[in-house]
């Protein structure tokens, strides 16, 4: 006859799942507070070094506008990373979508044609990535690297290496101050809407919970009844959609389409997600942290530009921030 045995006096029972979840949430909240503190310090530095330029309304609008395009891309990348993947092709997809949407044939259909083409190209590239990764199956790094090269090459071929100027007035009007609502540029409002929707999807829907589950443990998710392959496909579709939106925003911002658009966006988006608390191994991350990460990087770039610091110094600073963020993540995970 077997009897139940109790754990020894020296053993400590593992913490309950809710306790671990609360601890993880607390760590993320601390990360958000830290990023807000960093933004406050950067604002203070800007106010001291260049008070008239940095704190001007025009410059603050510029910072938010510049953060908007890469911010939308980062929202999609954050979902992919939380789901256990990686997307190195986002910058190239933005370039391809911006070039394809600004061809003479596309512009004949007005703002509707430009917007629809941007979204269609973004989603199409995301579909290819998703099919290769989920049903290929290919390693995300290799599949998206191949898409990076292919999309860049196709963008250059379509544009013949030239800048395609936008002639649709309704598109250009979105970038002028007359279109601002209470001083807020339309691109910033698009970024805010995408971020809010992303936060709601990640935190308040079954899709978001499945994304976290698949990123945390794909095999356990499969055994629990989650269609892991379909989930991964949807994540890359979402990333492609965000690239399409960002391409349209970039067209509005620059008034053109170029095959060089979106250069290094993949690195900036991944870096912003990492310093925002998203684990590269998947299973954890927040949209709020990623948005704050984008604002930190954009503010640093703006400060460096105002103080006439070279671009190589900016890249060194970004690299140091990324390394520091990863080390902090590893330190917290080991405790």
Secondary structure, DSSP 8 states (H G I E B T S, - for coil): --------TT------HHHHHHHHHHHHHHHHHHHHHHHHHHHHHHHHHSHHHHTSHHHHHHHHHHHHHHHHHHHHHHHHHHTT---S-HHHHHHHHHHHHTSHHHHTTHHHHHHHHHHHHHHHHHHHHHIIIIIS---HHHHHHHHHHHHHHHHHHHHTTS-EE---HHHHGGGSGGG-BTTB-HHHHHHHHHHHHHHHHHHHSHHHHHHHHHHH-HHHHHHTT--HHHHHHHHHHHHHHHHHHHHHHHHHHHSEE-TTTTTTHHHHHHHHHHHTT--TTSS---HHHHHHHHHHHHHHHHHHHHTT--HHHHHHHHHHHHHHHHHHHHHHHH-
